[in-house]
């Protein structure tokens, strides 16, 4: 969300909301709405896209240090999609789930 400014010797950073605006515009297209209807059985109300755009607009009103603190806190709050394991934990988990396949041969 933060991009470096070009053309100045000191890299000024700013928040760009373009991708959120584009995502909101795409959300209302017939292509997206029909995909959602096919996949989910209902149309998308684009509520999440509106929230993302307004959230970006609110970040634009804050100082750079506040924006960095907010974005860092959000990153820390997100759960990672992978669960990291040691070699021993991974081996035990693998054997629990798939160990029976070795006995079938």
C-alpha positions in Angstrom: 0.0 0.0 0.0 3.0 2.3 0.5 4.8 3.3 -2.6 8.0 5.2 -3.0 7.8 8.5 -4.8 9.9 8.9 -8.0 11.9 11.9 -9.0 13.0 13.2 -5.7 16.3 12.6 -3.9 14.5 11.8 -0.7 12.1 9.0 -1.2 8.8 10.3 0.0 6.3 7.6 0.7 2.6 7.8 0.3 -0.4 5.5 0.5 -1.9 4.6 -2.9 -5.6 3.7 -3.0 -5.7 2.9 -6.7 -5.8 -0.8 -6.4 -8.7 -0.6 -3.9 -10.6 1.7 -6.2 -10.0 -0.7 -9.1 -11.1 -3.7 -7.0 -14.3 -1.9 -6.1 -15.0 -1.0 -9.8 -14.4 -4.6 -10.8 -16.7 -5.9 -8.1 -19.7 -4.3 -9.8 -18.9 -5.7 -13.2 -21.3 -8.4 -14.6 -18.3 -10.8 -14.9 -17.5 -10.7 -11.2 -21.2 -10.8 -10.1 -21.9 -13.8 -12.3 -18.8 -15.6 -11.0 -19.9 -14.9 -7.4 -23.4 -16.1 -8.2 -22.1 -19.3 -9.8 -19.7 -20.0 -7.0 -21.6 -18.9 -3.9 -25.2 -18.8 -5.0 -25.6 -15.1 -4.3 -24.4 -11.8 -5.7 -21.5 -9.9 -4.1 -22.6 -6.8 -2.2 -18.9 -5.5 -2.5 -19.0 -4.5 1.2 -15.4 -5.7 1.8 -14.2 -3.6 -1.2 -15.9 -0.5 0.2 -14.3 -1.1 3.6 -10.9 -1.5 2.0 -11.2 1.7 0.1 -12.5 3.8 3.0 -9.7 2.3 5.2 -7.2 3.4 2.6 -8.7 6.9 2.5 -8.4 7.1 6.3 -4.8 6.1 6.2 -4.1 9.0 3.8 -5.1 11.4 6.5 -2.5 10.1 9.0 1.2 10.8 9.2 3.7 8.5 7.7 4.8 7.2 11.1 1.2 6.4 12.1 0.6 4.6 8.8 3.7 2.5 9.3 2.6 1.6 12.9 -0.9 0.6 11.7 0.4 -1.5 8.8 2.9 -3.3 11.0 0.3 -4.0 13.6 -2.0 -5.4 10.9 0.8 -7.7 9.6 1.5 -9.0 13.1 -2.2 -9.6 13.7 -2.6 -11.8 10.6 -2.2 -15.5 11.0 0.1 -17.2 8.6 -1.4 -19.8 6.2 1.4 -22.3 7.0 2.1 -23.9 10.3 5.9 -24.1 10.8 7.2 -27.3 12.3 10.5 -28.7 13.2 11.8 -31.8 11.3 10.7 -34.0 14.2 7.2 -32.5 14.3 6.8 -32.7 10.6 7.9 -36.3 10.5 5.5 -37.3 13.3 2.7 -35.4 11.6 3.4 -37.1 8.3 3.5 -40.5 9.9 0.2 -39.9 11.7 -1.6 -38.9 8.5 0.1 -41.0 5.9 2.0 -43.7 7.7 -0.6 -46.3 6.9 0.4 -46.0 3.2 3.8 -47.6 3.9 2.1 -50.7 5.3 0.0 -51.3 2.2 2.9 -52.1 -0.1 
